[in-house]
Amino acid sequence: MLQSPAVSTHPFSILQTETPPDSFPPLGPNIKVLMVWPRFPPSFWGFEGVLEMLPEKAMTPPLGLITVAALCPPTWQIRLIDHAFEEIRDEDLLWADLVMVSAMHAQRVDTRAVLAHAHSLGRRTFIGGPWASSEPDLLLKEADHVLAGEAEEVFADIARALEQGTARSLYRVSEKPDMSHTPMPRFDLLRFDMYTSMPVQFSRGCPFQCEFCDIITIYGRRPRTKTPEQLIGEIDLLRRLGWRNEVFIVDDNFIGNYHKALALSRELAVWQEKHQRPFSFYTEASIDLADRPELIAAMVEANFMYVFIGIETPSSEALKESKKFQNLRSDNVHQVRVIQESGLWVLAGFIVGFDSDDETIFERQLEFIERTAITWAMAGVLQAPPTTALYDRMKREGRLNESSQATSNFSAPNFRTKLPVPVLLRGLSRLLSGLYEAEPFFKRAFRSLQIW
């Protein structure tokens, strides 16, 4: 049974398990670490069908793991396996003293398989990332060590504990690190030829309060950023390493701090001009980007090509219900058009299954997407991720299915919806067919290009 942590001013608190820390033997100063990025199931972001026609085998590498790699002591040996295109052999695991895994909820199935494989060969395991941050107690059953939270301020202490044999089973990080202390990711660990884009991160956190979003519970509502010089140093390293394709700025809301996003975009434009514009960028932002013409212009000048926006629904009732108030301040169709006509291609996310949704929502979603000519529309079913306000509400109302194995927004929801699940899934199927059958898709794509 987990004991309550003692009150401490240290940036992380330790919850001891029944197993004392000295049950983990010291690994010494020359630890061999195998970092593993588990496979995703088929999803909107996987582009599995497209990748079958390309020499690349994955969209984006694991930025979290290569950032943690940069935090590791220089005496450690580090190898990385991306399970999207590399198999994990017994000899890979037997080489390692420690197997480190980072995972999102969507990677749960393969993550469990990777950890079980490592344990079957007697390897120590350590997991962090978004899934570990939201369900650390659950993952204590799967891994020897779990880190819940962000690593920058605490990993030196954890590394020393692993070396000396004093590492605990569970670390909960209580503070959000200053991102100006985040080291340069270890891009040298990657196989560039296997990816269509490279990731960098400028900010963490989002100022809004969407009920279904775990970004604000994991990373906070006060956006924290790197300095423009840090980020430009990262993209310049990518350039010097030979990368010449897209760069994904993986911020969940790039414009969460408008002034810093504007300053960075202007600096990126100068850097691009100096280096013959080697990269195009894409990122994610909230719909109020439409109200920031100066920022849009700076992003276009810096060669941002497209932006993913969480539009979610044309239903004002559902937006109110989910506390996505930023989408209620203006006409979303007009806002999308403003962004498109200013030179940014808009991708967007859409959700069905809110309590206020009825059977007309599927046609309303399709009509909105057609009106706005959004070519890449990620439509899916509402889920209630752990730590979110929606998860807590569903639990209070007795509607949460805690045994759900949902891994994506194509899965049945993990709570009891007002619309019957068969109606919801059939409606989603019709919506996806209406969006991605060849004729309507290509017509919408051509309209989108004409606007852009």
Secondary structure, DSSP 8 states (H G I E B T S, - for coil): --------SSSEEEE--SS-GGGS----SS-EEEEEE----S-GGG-HHHHTTSS--BS---HHHHHHHHHS-TTSEEEEEETTT----HHHHHH-SEEEEE--GGGHHHHHHHHHHHHHTT-EEEEESHHHHH-HHHHTTT-SEEEES--TTTHHHHHHHHHHT---SEEEE-S---GGG-----GGGS-GGGBSEEEE--EE--S---TT-SHHHHH-SS-EE--HHHHHHHHHHHHHTT--SEEEE--SSTTSSHHHHHHHHHHHHHHHHHTT----EEEEE-GGGGG-HHHHHHHHHTTEEEEEEEEE-S-HHHHHHTT-GGGGSS-HHHHHHHHHHTT-EEEEEEEE--TT--TTHHHHHHHHHHHHT-SSEEEEE----TTSHHHHHHHHTT-B-TT----STTS--SB--SS-HHHHHHHHHHHHHHHHSHHHHHHHHHHHHHH-
